[in-house]
Amino acid sequence: MAEGTIKKLTDKGFGFINTGGSKDLFFHSKALQGCTFDDLREGQQVTFTEGRSDKGPCAENVRPA
């Protein structure tokens, strides 16, 4: 699993993870495991697997580290 930091959360149930690379990864609240969207905070470390949606790369299986 890859690791990253939550960069931004929205009030619409999605956010972005800073992976340390040039692009941030999108994630939706449906991709969370072991927590709810309300449990997450910007700056929090998470683990995830990189997946692909019809709109491009995204984070799946997102969990607090």
FINU-625267 format. One record per atom (N, C-alpha, C, O, CB): y, x, z; residue number from 1; residue in one letter. Coordinates in Angstrom, 2 decimals, decimal comma, always signed. Atoms other than C-alpha are relative to their C-alpha. Glycine has a CB too. Example, Ala and Ser with C-alpha at 12.3 -4.5 7.8 and 13.67 -1.06 7.14 Angstrom:
<atoms>
+---------+---------+---------+------+------+
!       v !       u !       w ! resi ! resn !
+---------+---------+---------+------+------+
!   -1,19 !   +0,89 !   +0,00 !    1 !    A !
!   -4,50 !  +12,30 !   +7,80 !    1 !    A !
!   +1,20 !   +0,90 !   +0,00 !    1 !    A !
!   +1,18 !   +1,94 !   +0,66 !    1 !    A !
!   +0,03 !   -0,99 !   +1,25 !    1 !    A !
!   -1,19 !   -0,82 !   -0,06 !    2 !    S !
!   -1,06 !  +13,67 !   +7,14 !    2 !    S !
!   +1,09 !   -0,77 !   +0,73 !    2 !    S !
!   +2,20 !   -0,26 !   +0,90 !    2 !    S !
!   +0,46 !   +0,41 !   -1,42 !    2 !    S !
+---------+---------+---------+------+------+
</atoms>
This chain:
<atoms>
+---------+---------+---------+------+------+
!       v !       u !       w ! resi ! resn !
+---------+---------+---------+------+------+
!   -1,19 !   +0,84 !   +0,00 !    1 !    M !
!   +0,00 !   +0,00 !   +0,00 !    1 !    M !
!   +1,24 !   +0,88 !   +0,00 !    1 !    M !
!   +1,27 !   +1,94 !   +0,61 !    1 !    M !
!   +0,00 !   -0,95 !   +1,21 !    1 !    M !
!   -1,28 !   -0,70 !   +0,05 !    2 !    A !
!   +3,53 !   +1,11 !   -0,73 !    2 !    A !
!   +0,86 !   -0,43 !   +1,18 !    2 !    A !
!   +0,63 !   -1,48 !   +1,78 !    2 !    A !
!   +0,73 !   -0,27 !   -1,35 !    2 !    A !
!   -0,93 !   +0,32 !   -1,08 !    3 !    E !
!   +6,32 !   +1,17 !   +1,84 !    3 !    E !
!   +1,42 !   -0,04 !   -0,52 !    3 !    E !
!   +1,75 !   +0,65 !   -1,49 !    3 !    E !
!   -0,12 !   +1,02 !   +1,15 !    3 !    E !
!   -1,40 !   +0,09 !   +0,39 !    4 !    G !
!   +9,96 !   +0,23 !   +1,56 !    4 !    G !
!   +0,81 !   -0,64 !   +1,12 !    4 !    G !
!   +0,29 !   -0,93 !   +2,20 !    4 !    G !
!   +0,15 !   -0,81 !   -1,29 !    4 !    G !
!   -0,93 !   +0,58 !   -0,97 !    5 !    T !
!  +12,97 !   -1,19 !   +3,38 !    5 !    T !
!   +0,65 !   -1,23 !   -0,63 !    5 !    T !
!   +1,07 !   -1,20 !   -1,78 !    5 !    T !
!   +1,07 !   +1,03 !   +0,43 !    5 !    T !
!   -0,65 !   +1,21 !   +0,51 !    6 !    I !
!  +14,35 !   -4,69 !   +3,01 !    6 !    I !
!   +1,49 !   +0,30 !   -0,19 !    6 !    I !
!   +2,19 !   +0,66 !   +0,76 !    6 !    I !
!   -0,21 !   -1,22 !   +0,95 !    6 !    I !
!   -1,39 !   -0,29 !   +0,33 !    7 !    K !
!  +17,69 !   -4,26 !   +1,26 !    7 !    K !
!   +0,86 !   -1,24 !   +0,14 !    7 !    K !
!   +1,97 !   -1,18 !   +0,67 !    7 !    K !
!   +0,11 !   +0,56 !   -1,41 !    7 !    K !
!   -0,80 !   +1,23 !   -0,02 !    8 !    K !
!  +18,84 !   -7,87 !   +0,94 !    8 !    K !
!   -0,92 !   -1,19 !   +0,13 !    8 !    K !
!   -1,98 !   -1,25 !   -0,49 !    8 !    K !
!   +0,88 !   -0,12 !   -1,27 !    8 !    K !
!   +0,68 !   +1,28 !   -0,13 !    9 !    L !
!  +17,66 !  -11,31 !   +2,02 !    9 !    L !
!   +0,99 !   -1,09 !   -0,37 !    9 !    L !
!   +2,18 !   -0,97 !   -0,09 !    9 !    L !
!   -0,55 !   -0,22 !   +1,45 !    9 !    L !
!   -0,87 !   +1,11 !   +0,38 !   10 !    T !
!  +19,04 !  -14,56 !   +0,63 !   10 !    T !
!   -0,37 !   -1,24 !   +0,80 !   10 !    T !
!   -1,42 !   -1,28 !   +1,44 !   10 !    T !
!   -0,09 !   -0,29 !   -1,52 !   10 !    T !
!   +0,31 !   +1,25 !   -0,68 !   11 !    D !
!  +19,22 !  -18,05 !   +2,08 !   11 !    D !
!   -0,87 !   -0,91 !   -0,88 !   11 !    D !
!   -1,15 !   -2,04 !   -0,50 !   11 !    D !
!   +1,29 !   -0,73 !   +0,39 !   11 !    D !
!   +0,85 !   +0,78 !   +0,91 !   12 !    K !
!  +17,09 !  -19,25 !   -0,87 !   12 !    K !
!   -1,47 !   +0,39 !   +0,07 !   12 !    K !
!   -2,28 !   -0,09 !   -0,72 !   12 !    K !
!   +0,50 !   +0,17 !   -1,42 !   12 !    K !
!   +1,40 !   -0,34 !   -0,20 !   13 !    G !
!  +13,85 !  -17,63 !   +0,36 !   13 !    G !
!   -0,51 !   +1,16 !   -0,82 !   13 !    G !
!   -1,72 !   +1,26 !   -1,06 !   13 !    G !
!   -0,82 !   -1,17 !   -0,30 !   13 !    G !
!   +0,46 !   -1,21 !   +0,67 !   14 !    F !
!  +13,76 !  -14,38 !   -1,56 !   14 !    F !
!   +0,87 !   +1,17 !   +0,41 !   14 !    F !
!   +1,92 !   +1,01 !   +1,04 !   14 !    F !
!   +0,03 !   -0,18 !   -1,52 !   14 !    F !
!   -0,73 !   -1,19 !   -0,36 !   15 !    G !
!  +14,91 !  -10,82 !   -1,16 !   15 !    G !
!   -0,36 !   +1,16 !   -0,89 !   15 !    G !
!   -1,08 !   +1,01 !   -1,88 !   15 !    G !
!   -0,24 !   +0,36 !   +1,44 !   15 !    G !
!   +0,22 !   -1,21 !   +0,78 !   16 !    F !
!  +14,83 !   -7,27 !   -2,45 !   16 !    F !
!   -0,39 !   +1,14 !   +0,93 !   16 !    F !
!   +0,13 !   +1,26 !   +2,03 !   16 !    F !
!   +1,26 !   +0,37 !   -0,81 !   16 !    F !
!   +0,50 !   -1,13 !   -0,78 !   17 !    I !
!  +13,01 !   -4,18 !   -1,20 !   17 !    I !
!   +0,43 !   +1,29 !   -0,67 !   17 !    I !
!   +0,22 !   +1,48 !   -1,87 !   17 !    I !
!   -1,55 !   -0,05 !   +0,14 !   17 !    I !
!   -0,36 !   -1,34 !   +0,47 !   18 !    N !
!  +14,42 !   -0,67 !   -1,57 !   18 !    N !
!   -1,26 !   +0,85 !   +0,11 !   18 !    N !
!   -1,78 !   +1,05 !   +1,21 !   18 !    N !
!   +1,21 !   +0,62 !   +0,82 !   18 !    N !
!   +1,24 !   -0,79 !   +0,02 !   19 !    T !
!  +11,45 !   +1,47 !   -2,60 !   19 !    T !
!   +0,26 !   +1,49 !   -0,01 !   19 !    T !
!   -0,68 !   +2,29 !   -0,01 !   19 !    T !
!   -0,82 !   -0,37 !   -1,21 !   19 !    T !
!   -0,34 !   -1,41 !   +0,07 !   20 !    G !
!  +13,33 !   +4,76 !   -2,68 !   20 !    G !
!   +0,17 !   +0,47 !   -1,44 !   20 !    G !
!   +0,59 !   +1,60 !   -1,67 !   20 !    G !
!   -1,06 !   +0,83 !   +0,68 !   20 !    G !
!   -0,17 !   -0,33 !   +1,41 !   21 !    G !
!  +13,36 !   +4,70 !   -6,48 !   21 !    G !
!   +1,32 !   -0,53 !   -0,52 !   21 !    G !
!   +2,21 !   -0,87 !   +0,25 !   21 !    G !
!   -1,16 !   -0,57 !   -0,83 !   21 !    G !
!   -1,26 !   +0,42 !   +0,60 !   22 !    S !
!  +16,05 !   +3,70 !   -8,92 !   22 !    S !
!   +0,20 !   -1,51 !   -0,02 !   22 !    S !
!   +1,32 !   -1,99 !   -0,14 !   22 !    S !
!   +0,08 !   +0,53 !   -1,40 !   22 !    S !
!   -0,11 !   +1,46 !   +0,03 !   23 !    K !
!  +15,26 !   -0,02 !   -8,86 !   23 !    K !
!   -0,60 !   -0,62 !   +1,26 !   23 !    K !
!   -1,57 !   -0,12 !   +1,81 !   23 !    K !
!   -0,70 !   -0,57 !   -1,24 !   23 !    K !
!   +0,53 !   +0,75 !   -1,14 !   24 !    D !
!  +14,73 !   -2,50 !   -6,02 !   24 !    D !
!   -1,02 !   -1,00 !   -0,52 !   24 !    D !
!   -0,93 !   -1,44 !   -1,67 !   24 !    D !
!   +1,14 !   -0,71 !   +0,78 !   24 !    D !
!   +1,02 !   +0,98 !   +0,37 !   25 !    L !
!  +11,73 !   -4,84 !   -6,06 !   25 !    L !
!   +0,33 !   -1,36 !   +0,59 !   25 !    L !
!   +0,65 !   -1,47 !   +1,77 !   25 !    L !
!   -1,38 !   +0,46 !   +0,47 !   25 !    L !
!   -0,18 !   +1,39 !   -0,41 !   26 !    F !
!  +12,16 !   -8,60 !   -5,88 !   26 !    F !
!   -1,24 !   -0,47 !   +0,76 !   26 !    F !
!   -2,36 !   -0,06 !   +0,43 !   26 !    F !
!   +0,27 !   -0,92 !   -1,24 !   26 !    F !
!   +1,13 !   +0,70 !   -0,62 !   27 !    F !
!   +9,97 !  -10,61 !   -3,49 !   27 !    F !
!   +0,42 !   -1,41 !   +0,37 !   27 !    F !
!   +1,58 !   -1,67 !   +0,67 !   27 !    F !
!   -0,51 !   +0,77 !   +1,25 !   27 !    F !
!   -0,22 !   +1,40 !   -0,38 !   28 !    H !
!   +9,65 !  -14,31 !   -2,77 !   28 !    H !
!   -0,72 !   -0,26 !   +1,32 !   28 !    H !
!   -1,68 !   +0,44 !   +1,65 !   28 !    H !
!   -0,51 !   -0,99 !   -1,12 !   28 !    H !
!   +0,61 !   +0,31 !   -1,29 !   29 !    S !
!   +8,77 !  -15,85 !   +0,58 !   29 !    S !
!   -1,48 !   -0,34 !   -0,14 !   29 !    S !
!   -2,23 !   -0,18 !   +0,83 !   29 !    S !
!   +0,72 !   -1,16 !   +0,66 !   29 !    S !
!   +1,43 !   +0,28 !   +0,22 !   30 !    K !
!   +5,42 !  -16,92 !   -0,94 !   30 !    K !
!   -0,83 !   +1,28 !   +0,01 !   30 !    K !
!   -2,05 !   +1,21 !   +0,15 !   30 !    K !
!   -0,19 !   -0,73 !   -1,34 !   30 !    K !
!   +0,70 !   -1,27 !   +0,04 !   31 !    A !
!   +4,52 !  -13,20 !   -1,11 !   31 !    A !
!   -0,21 !   +0,61 !   +1,39 !   31 !    A !
!   -0,82 !   +1,67 !   +1,52 !   31 !    A !
!   +0,76 !   +0,98 !   -0,86 !   31 !    A !
!   +0,09 !   -0,53 !   -1,36 !   32 !    L !
!   +4,70 !  -12,74 !   +2,69 !   32 !    L !
!   -1,38 !   -0,23 !   +0,60 !   32 !    L !
!   -2,02 !   -1,25 !   +0,34 !   32 !    L !
!   +1,06 !   -0,63 !   +0,89 !   32 !    L !
!   +1,26 !   +0,13 !   -0,73 !   33 !    Q !
!   +1,61 !  -12,14 !   +4,83 !   33 !    Q !
!   +0,23 !   +0,46 !   +1,43 !   33 !    Q !
!   +0,81 !   +1,53 !   +1,66 !   33 !    Q !
!   -1,14 !   +0,82 !   -0,68 !   33 !    Q !
!   -0,09 !   -0,38 !   -1,40 !   34 !    G !
!   +1,47 !  -12,08 !   +8,61 !   34 !    G !
!   +1,36 !   -0,23 !   +0,63 !   34 !    G !
!   +1,59 !   +0,19 !   +1,77 !   34 !    G !
!   -0,36 !   +1,42 !   +0,14 !   34 !    G !
!   -1,32 !   +0,30 !   -0,55 !   35 !    C !
!   +5,06 !  -13,26 !   +9,09 !   35 !    C !
!   +0,62 !   -1,13 !   -0,82 !   35 !    C !
!   +0,10 !   -1,52 !   -1,86 !   35 !    C !
!   +0,91 !   +1,26 !   +0,00 !   35 !    C !
!   -0,76 !   +0,99 !   +0,75 !   36 !    T !
!   +7,56 !  -15,88 !   +8,01 !   36 !    T !
!   +1,27 !   +0,66 !   -0,52 !   36 !    T !
!   +1,65 !   +1,75 !   -0,07 !   36 !    T !
!   +0,33 !   -1,26 !   +0,88 !   36 !    T !
!   -1,23 !   -0,55 !   +0,56 !   37 !    F !
!  +10,72 !  -15,32 !   +6,00 !   37 !    F !
!   +1,06 !   +0,17 !   +1,09 !   37 !    F !
!   +1,83 !   +1,13 !   +1,06 !   37 !    F !
!   +0,53 !   -0,92 !   -1,12 !   37 !    F !
!   -0,98 !   -0,07 !   -1,08 !   38 !    D !
!  +12,80 !  -15,98 !   +9,13 !   38 !    D !
!   -0,26 !   +1,16 !   +0,95 !   38 !    D !
!   +0,64 !   +1,54 !   +1,71 !   38 !    D !
!   +0,00 !   -1,30 !   +0,78 !   38 !    D !
!   +0,32 !   -1,16 !   -0,84 !   39 !    D !
!  +11,02 !  -13,08 !  +10,91 !   39 !    D !
!   +0,58 !   +1,29 !   -0,55 !   39 !    D !
!   +0,69 !   +2,28 !   +0,18 !   39 !    D !
!   -1,51 !   +0,14 !   +0,15 !   39 !    D !
!   -0,46 !   -1,22 !   +0,65 !   40 !    L !
!  +12,44 !  -10,55 !   +8,43 !   40 !    L !
!   +1,49 !   +0,24 !   +0,21 !   40 !    L !
!   +2,27 !   -0,70 !   +0,37 !   40 !    L !
!   -0,31 !   -0,05 !   -1,48 !   40 !    L !
!   -1,40 !   -0,40 !   -0,14 !   41 !    R !
!  +15,72 !   -8,63 !   +8,77 !   41 !    R !
!   +0,31 !   +1,09 !   -1,02 !   41 !    R !
!   -0,57 !   +1,89 !   -1,37 !   41 !    R !
!   +0,29 !   +0,50 !   +1,45 !   41 !    R !
!   -0,41 !   -1,07 !   +0,90 !   42 !    E !
!  +17,66 !   -6,43 !   +6,38 !   42 !    E !
!   -0,10 !   +1,33 !   +0,75 !   42 !    E !
!   +0,27 !   +1,41 !   +1,93 !   42 !    E !
!   +1,46 !   -0,23 !   -0,52 !   42 !    E !
!   +0,22 !   -1,31 !   -0,61 !   43 !    G !
!  +16,84 !   -2,76 !   +7,07 !   43 !    G !
!   -1,39 !   +0,17 !   +0,60 !   43 !    G !
!   -1,74 !   +1,26 !   +1,02 !   43 !    G !
!   +1,02 !   +0,23 !   +1,07 !   43 !    G !
!   +1,34 !   -0,04 !   -0,58 !   44 !    Q !
!  +13,32 !   -3,61 !   +8,28 !   44 !    Q !
!   -0,98 !   +0,68 !   -0,96 !   44 !    Q !
!   -0,92 !   +0,46 !   -2,17 !   44 !    Q !
!   -0,49 !   -1,42 !   +0,34 !   44 !    Q !
!   +1,04 !   -0,64 !   +0,79 !   45 !    Q !
!  +10,41 !   -1,48 !   +7,07 !   45 !    Q !
!   -1,11 !   -1,00 !   -0,30 !   45 !    Q !
!   -1,50 !   -1,79 !   +0,57 !   45 !    Q !
!   -0,57 !   +1,24 !   +0,74 !   45 !    Q !
!   +1,10 !   +0,87 !   +0,41 !   46 !    V !
!   +7,69 !   -3,33 !   +5,13 !   46 !    V !
!   -0,98 !   +0,78 !   -0,85 !   46 !    V !
!   -0,64 !   +1,82 !   -1,43 !   46 !    V !
!   +0,53 !   -1,24 !   -0,77 !   46 !    V !
!   +0,99 !   -0,50 !   +0,94 !   47 !    T !
!   +4,50 !   -2,56 !   +3,26 !   47 !    T !
!   -0,23 !   -1,09 !   -1,03 !   47 !    T !
!   -0,03 !   -2,27 !   -0,74 !   47 !    T !
!   -1,34 !   +0,42 !   +0,72 !   47 !    T !
!   +0,19 !   +0,97 !   +1,07 !   48 !    F !
!   +3,64 !   -4,23 !   -0,04 !   48 !    F !
!   -0,85 !   +0,62 !   -1,10 !   48 !    F !
!   -1,07 !   +1,83 !   -1,12 !   48 !    F !
!   +1,35 !   -0,47 !   -0,57 !   48 !    F !
!   +0,62 !   -0,47 !   +1,22 !   49 !    T !
!   +1,70 !   -3,98 !   -3,25 !   49 !    T !
!   +0,91 !   -0,41 !   -1,15 !   49 !    T !
!   +1,53 !   -1,47 !   -1,13 !   49 !    T !
!   -1,44 !   -0,59 !   -0,18 !   49 !    T !
!   -0,86 !   +0,31 !   +1,15 !   50 !    E !
!   +3,55 !   -3,84 !   -6,54 !   50 !    E !
!   -0,76 !   -0,87 !   -0,98 !   50 !    E !
!   -1,89 !   -0,56 !   -1,37 !   50 !    E !
!   +0,51 !   +1,30 !   -0,69 !   50 !    E !
!   +0,60 !   +0,92 !   +0,95 !   51 !    G !
!   +2,82 !   -6,71 !   -8,86 !   51 !    G !
!   +0,93 !   -0,25 !   -1,17 !   51 !    G !
!   +1,93 !   +0,45 !   -1,34 !   51 !    G !
!   -0,34 !   -1,31 !   +0,67 !   51 !    G !
!   -0,80 !   +0,33 !   +1,17 !   52 !    R !
!   +4,21 !   -8,27 !  -11,98 !   52 !    R !
!   +0,11 !   -1,50 !   -0,11 !   52 !    R !
!   -0,88 !   -2,22 !   +0,01 !   52 !    R !
!   -0,60 !   +0,60 !   -1,29 !   52 !    R !
!   -0,22 !   +1,42 !   +0,24 !   53 !    S !
!   +5,76 !  -11,66 !  -12,56 !   53 !    S !
!   +0,49 !   -0,15 !   -1,44 !   53 !    S !
!   +0,65 !   +0,84 !   -2,15 !   53 !    S !
!   +1,04 !   -0,61 !   +1,02 !   53 !    S !
!   -0,50 !   +0,21 !   +1,35 !   54 !    D !
!   +6,98 !  -13,24 !  -15,78 !   54 !    D !
!   +1,41 !   +0,56 !   -0,18 !   54 !    D !
!   +1,89 !   +0,69 !   -1,31 !   54 !    D !
!   -0,01 !   -1,49 !   -0,34 !   54 !    D !
!   -1,36 !   -0,55 !   +0,07 !   55 !    K !
!  +10,42 !  -11,80 !  -14,92 !   55 !    K !
!   +0,03 !   +1,51 !   +0,24 !   55 !    K !
!   +1,11 !   +2,10 !   +0,26 !   55 !    K !
!   +0,89 !   -0,69 !   +1,02 !   55 !    K !
!   +0,04 !   -1,44 !   -0,19 !   56 !    G !
!   +9,25 !   -8,22 !  -14,31 !   56 !    G !
!   -0,73 !   +0,39 !   +1,28 !   56 !    G !
!   -1,43 !   -0,42 !   +1,87 !   56 !    G !
!   +1,39 !   +0,57 !   +0,02 !   56 !    G !
!   +0,67 !   -0,49 !   -1,21 !   57 !    P !
!   +8,02 !   -6,08 !  -11,39 !   57 !    P !
!   +0,45 !   -0,77 !   +1,24 !   57 !    P !
!   +1,60 !   -1,19 !   +1,34 !   57 !    P !
!   +0,26 !   +1,49 !   +0,19 !   57 !    P !
!   -0,31 !   +0,68 !   -1,26 !   58 !    C !
!   +7,86 !   -7,70 !   -7,96 !   58 !    C !
!   -0,91 !   +0,54 !   +1,09 !   58 !    C !
!   -1,89 !   +1,22 !   +0,81 !   58 !    C !
!   -0,15 !   -1,55 !   -0,13 !   58 !    C !
!   +0,82 !   -0,41 !   -1,14 !   59 !    A !
!   +6,47 !   -7,06 !   -4,49 !   59 !    A !
!   -0,89 !   -1,18 !   +0,39 !   59 !    A !
!   -0,44 !   -2,33 !   +0,44 !   59 !    A !
!   +0,89 !   +0,47 !   +1,21 !   59 !    A !
!   +0,97 !   +0,99 !   -0,45 !   60 !    E !
!   +3,35 !   -8,94 !   -3,36 !   60 !    E !
!   -0,60 !   +0,48 !   +1,32 !   60 !    E !
!   -0,50 !   +1,66 !   +1,65 !   60 !    E !
!   -1,12 !   -0,25 !   -1,07 !   60 !    E !
!   +0,66 !   -0,33 !   -1,27 !   61 !    N !
!   +1,48 !   -9,03 !   -0,04 !   61 !    N !
!   +0,94 !   +0,75 !   +0,94 !   61 !    N !
!   +0,57 !   +1,77 !   +1,52 !   61 !    N !
!   -1,26 !   +0,84 !   -0,25 !   61 !    N !
!   -1,03 !   -0,65 !   -0,81 !   62 !    V !
!   +4,67 !   -8,12 !   +1,85 !   62 !    V !
!   -0,29 !   -0,25 !   +1,48 !   62 !    V !
!   -0,49 !   -1,39 !   +1,91 !   62 !    V !
!   +1,44 !   -0,52 !   -0,38 !   62 !    V !
!   +0,26 !   +0,08 !   -1,44 !   63 !    R !
!   +4,09 !   -7,36 !   +5,55 !   63 !    R !
!   +0,94 !   +0,94 !   +0,75 !   63 !    R !
!   +1,30 !   +2,00 !   +0,23 !   63 !    R !
!   -1,48 !   +0,34 !   +0,32 !   63 !    R !
!   -0,78 !   -0,94 !   -0,81 !   64 !    P !
!   +6,21 !   -5,86 !   +8,32 !   64 !    P !
!   -0,83 !   +1,25 !   +0,27 !   64 !    P !
!   -2,04 !   +1,16 !   +0,51 !   64 !    P !
!   +0,46 !   -0,67 !   +1,35 !   64 !    P !
!   +0,71 !   -1,27 !   -0,23 !   65 !    A !
!   +5,30 !   -2,18 !   +8,80 !   65 !    A !
!   -0,24 !   +0,22 !   +1,48 !   65 !    A !
!   -0,82 !   +1,23 !   +1,86 !   65 !    A !
!   +0,79 !   +1,17 !   -0,58 !   65 !    A !
+---------+---------+---------+------+------+
</atoms>
